[in-house]
Amino acid sequence: MNQLHCFLIIPLFILSFHSVQGQSTVSDPRNPSFWTKPEQIGGWIGFGSAMQNKSLITDACNCSFEGGRGLTFSLGLSYENELTSKVVWGAGLDYRYIGMDARYQETEQMTIEKTAAGTKANIMVPFRHNAEITTSYIGITPYIKYFVGTRFFGRVGINAGLLITPTLTHTKQLLIRSTVLSSGETVIISLDPSTDPRIVSEELAIIQDGPLAQANSIYIGLQSGLGAEFRVGNRAIIGPTVLYTIPFTGMSSYPNSNFTIANLQVLAELRIALN
């Protein structure tokens, strides 16, 4: 994440340096050297990836998950207005869906009480644990754009809002159904649904399925990115924007569960000039 963070933040400093070093030009009203950025309203649709940082601890079994990945989808509305010929300020209102899962494997020792030879036997059985986090988000983002030329820009802002009902589904799956003992005997392995209500099949148990323990409702992050925009006709402005959101707040205050979810998204934007 640090490399990606640098990739998106550093261009903003480069753009600032360009502003200081570049020569000023005088605009001819009959043939302007830049096209102005009029007052605009619009919206966007975005898709991207979600990336877990730090540890997710599930409360049902105190299991630890790392390195989760997932997908995000967003819809938003925006307002922008010009500060100078190269600087635009704006504000966005967005809805975002986040789905992410993390997993790991473990091996457990199980005891066969009676083999064909009439003796006990211990076997090692692999299981996969999977934790799936889903949540929605509604928030606002005040931001600044700095343009290089008339089309390309760097953008930075603060993303803040509310997380809506984060949920956690933790499952445990049996990965083998048979094994061969040292005696050469083949034994069948399965989970028994009659022994635990969490076991839903001979291969799968749902350890927990419900709200994320001690979920935080506030989300705050730094949002930076790069983009381009193009006029279509007299008033329409379209363009792609790549945004990376670095979270300042964790998803949960459950003990030692200090994980955060960063977002990398590509937005398709459409705005209409008001004048």
C-alpha positions in Angstrom: 0.0 0.0 0.0 2.8 2.4 0.8 4.2 2.3 -2.8 0.7 2.9 -4.2 0.2 5.8 -1.7 3.4 7.4 -2.9 2.5 6.8 -6.6 -0.7 8.9 -6.1 0.6 11.5 -3.6 3.9 12.4 -5.3 2.4 13.7 -8.5 0.6 16.3 -6.5 4.0 17.7 -5.4 5.3 17.5 -8.9 2.3 19.5 -10.1 3.0 22.1 -7.5 6.6 22.4 -8.5 5.5 22.7 -12.1 3.3 25.7 -11.1 6.3 27.5 -9.5 8.7 26.8 -12.3 6.4 27.3 -15.3 6.3 30.6 -17.1 3.2 32.7 -16.9 1.2 33.4 -20.1 -1.1 36.2 -21.0 -4.5 35.1 -22.2 -6.0 36.7 -25.3 -9.9 36.8 -24.8 -10.3 36.1 -28.5 -8.0 33.1 -28.4 -7.5 32.0 -24.7 -4.4 30.0 -23.8 -6.5 28.0 -21.3 -10.2 27.1 -21.2 -11.8 28.1 -17.9 -13.4 25.7 -15.5 -16.9 27.0 -15.0 -19.3 26.1 -12.1 -20.4 22.5 -12.6 -22.6 19.8 -11.2 -22.5 16.1 -12.1 -22.0 12.6 -11.0 -19.9 9.5 -11.3 -19.9 5.7 -11.2 -16.9 3.9 -9.9 -15.4 0.4 -9.5 -12.3 -0.8 -7.8 -10.6 -2.9 -5.1 -10.6 -3.0 -1.3 -7.4 -3.9 0.6 -7.2 -4.9 4.2 -4.4 -3.5 6.4 -3.5 -4.8 9.9 -5.4 -7.6 11.7 -9.1 -8.6 11.7 -9.9 -10.6 14.9 -13.2 -12.4 15.0 -14.9 -12.5 18.3 -16.5 -16.0 18.1 -13.2 -17.9 18.1 -10.5 -15.1 18.5 -9.2 -16.0 15.0 -6.9 -13.6 13.2 -7.2 -12.8 9.5 -4.7 -10.8 7.5 -4.3 -9.5 3.9 -8.0 -9.5 2.9 -9.0 -8.3 -0.6 -12.3 -7.5 -2.3 -14.3 -5.2 -4.5 -15.9 -1.8 -4.2 -18.7 0.0 -6.2 -19.7 3.6 -5.8 -22.1 6.2 -7.0 -21.8 9.9 -6.4 -22.8 13.5 -7.0 -20.3 16.4 -7.3 -20.1 20.2 -7.4 -17.0 22.1 -8.7 -16.1 25.7 -9.2 -12.9 27.5 -10.3 -10.6 29.2 -7.8 -7.9 30.2 -10.4 -7.1 29.2 -13.9 -5.4 26.0 -12.7 -7.1 25.3 -9.4 -10.7 24.0 -8.9 -12.4 23.3 -5.6 -15.2 20.7 -5.3 -17.3 18.6 -3.0 -18.6 15.1 -3.6 -21.4 13.1 -2.0 -21.0 9.4 -2.5 -22.4 6.0 -1.7 -20.0 3.1 -1.6 -20.4 -0.7 -1.3 -17.4 -2.7 0.1 -17.1 -6.4 0.0 -13.9 -8.1 1.3 -12.7 -11.5 2.4 -9.6 -12.9 4.1 -8.7 -16.5 4.6 -6.1 -18.9 6.1 -5.6 -22.6 6.5 -5.0 -24.6 9.6 -4.4 -28.3 10.4 -6.2 -29.9 13.3 -5.6 -33.2 15.0 -8.6 -35.5 15.0 -9.0 -38.9 16.7 -10.6 -42.0 15.2 -11.9 -43.8 18.2 -11.9 -47.2 16.5 -10.2 -48.3 13.3 -10.7 -51.6 11.4 -8.0 -53.0 13.6 -9.9 -52.0 16.7 -7.4 -49.3 17.8 -7.5 -45.5 18.1 -5.7 -43.4 15.5 -4.8 -39.7 15.3 -4.9 -37.9 12.0 -4.1 -34.4 10.9 -7.0 -32.7 9.0 -6.7 -29.4 7.0 -9.4 -26.7 7.3 -9.9 -23.3 5.6 -11.2 -20.3 7.6 -12.8 -17.5 5.6 -13.9 -14.1 7.0 -16.1 -12.0 4.7 -16.8 -8.4 5.5 -19.5 -6.4 3.8 -20.5 -2.8 4.5 -21.9 0.3 2.8 -20.8 3.9 3.2 -22.3 7.3 2.8 -20.0 10.3 3.0 -18.7 13.6 1.7 -15.4 14.6 0.2 -14.2 18.2 -0.1 -11.3 18.3 -2.5 -8.9 20.4 -4.6 -7.9 19.8 -8.2 -4.7 21.2 -9.7 -4.5 21.2 -13.5 -1.4 20.8 -15.7 -2.4 22.3 -19.0 -6.1 22.1 -19.7 -6.9 18.4 -19.4 -4.9 16.6 -16.7 -5.1 17.2 -13.0 -4.0 15.9 -9.6 -6.6 15.8 -6.8 -6.5 15.6 -3.0 -9.3 15.7 -0.4 -10.6 14.4 2.9 -13.2 11.6 2.7 -15.5 11.4 5.8 -18.8 9.7 6.4 -20.8 6.8 8.0 -20.3 3.1 7.7 -23.7 1.3 7.5 -24.2 -2.1 9.3 -20.8 -3.7 8.7 -21.3 -7.5 8.8 -19.0 -10.5 9.3 -19.5 -14.0 8.1 -16.9 -16.5 9.3 -16.9 -20.0 7.9 -14.7 -23.1 8.4 -14.5 -25.6 5.6 -13.2 -29.2 5.6 -10.6 -29.6 2.8 -10.3 -33.4 2.6 -13.0 -36.1 2.8 -10.7 -39.1 3.2 -7.3 -40.1 4.3 -5.1 -43.3 4.5 -3.9 -44.5 7.8 -0.4 -45.9 8.4 -2.0 -49.3 8.4 -3.2 -48.8 4.9 -6.9 -48.4 5.9 -8.8 -45.6 4.2 -11.2 -43.6 6.4 -13.9 -41.2 5.5 -13.8 -37.7 7.1 -16.9 -35.5 7.6 -18.4 -33.0 10.0 -21.5 -34.1 11.9 -24.4 -31.5 11.8 -26.1 -33.2 14.7 -23.2 -32.3 17.1 -23.2 -28.5 16.6 -25.8 -26.2 15.2 -23.1 -24.2 13.5 -22.3 -27.2 11.2 -24.5 -26.8 8.1 -23.1 -29.6 6.0 -20.6 -32.5 6.2 -17.9 -30.0 4.9 -18.9 -26.6 6.2 -19.5 -24.8 9.5 -20.6 -21.2 9.9 -18.7 -20.0 13.0 -20.5 -16.6 13.0 -22.8 -14.6 10.8 -23.9 -11.2 11.9 -22.8 -7.6 12.8 -19.1 -6.9 13.1 -18.2 -6.8 16.8 -17.8 -3.2 18.1 -17.9 -1.8 14.6 -17.0 1.9 14.2 -19.6 4.0 12.5 -17.3 6.9 11.5 -15.0 6.6 8.5 -12.3 9.2 7.7 -9.6 9.0 5.1 -7.2 10.9 2.8 -8.2 10.7 -0.8 -5.8 11.4 -3.7 -5.6 10.7 -7.3 -5.0 11.6 -11.0 -7.4 12.3 -13.8 -8.3 13.9 -17.1 -11.4 15.7 -18.4 -12.7 16.6 -21.8 -15.5 18.9 -23.1 -18.3 17.3 -25.1 -20.4 20.0 -26.8 -20.9 23.3 -25.2 -21.6 22.3 -21.6 -20.8 18.6 -20.9 -17.5 17.5 -19.3 -16.5 13.9 -19.1 -13.4 12.0 -18.0 -11.8 9.2 -15.9 -10.3 9.7 -12.4 -8.2 7.2 -10.4 -8.7 7.7 -6.7 -6.9 6.0 -3.8 -8.4 6.4 -0.3 -6.1 5.8 2.7 -8.2 5.3 5.9 -7.4 7.1 9.2 -10.0 5.2 11.2 -10.3 1.4 11.9 -13.3 -0.7 11.1 -13.7 -2.0 14.6 -12.7 -1.3 18.2 -12.8 -4.9 19.2 -9.5 -5.7 21.2 -6.6 -6.1 18.8 -8.8 -6.0 15.8 -7.3 -2.8 14.4 -7.8 -3.5 10.7 -8.6 -0.8 8.1 -9.8 -1.0 4.5 -8.2 1.1 1.8 -9.9 1.7 -1.6 -8.5 2.1 -5.1 -11.2 3.1 -7.6 -11.6 4.2 -11.2 -14.4 6.7 -11.7 -16.2 7.6 -14.9 -17.4 11.2 -14.4 -20.0 13.4 -16.2 -20.6 17.0 -15.2 -22.6 19.8 -16.7 -21.4 23.5 -16.8 -24.0 25.8 -15.2 -22.8 28.8 -17.2 
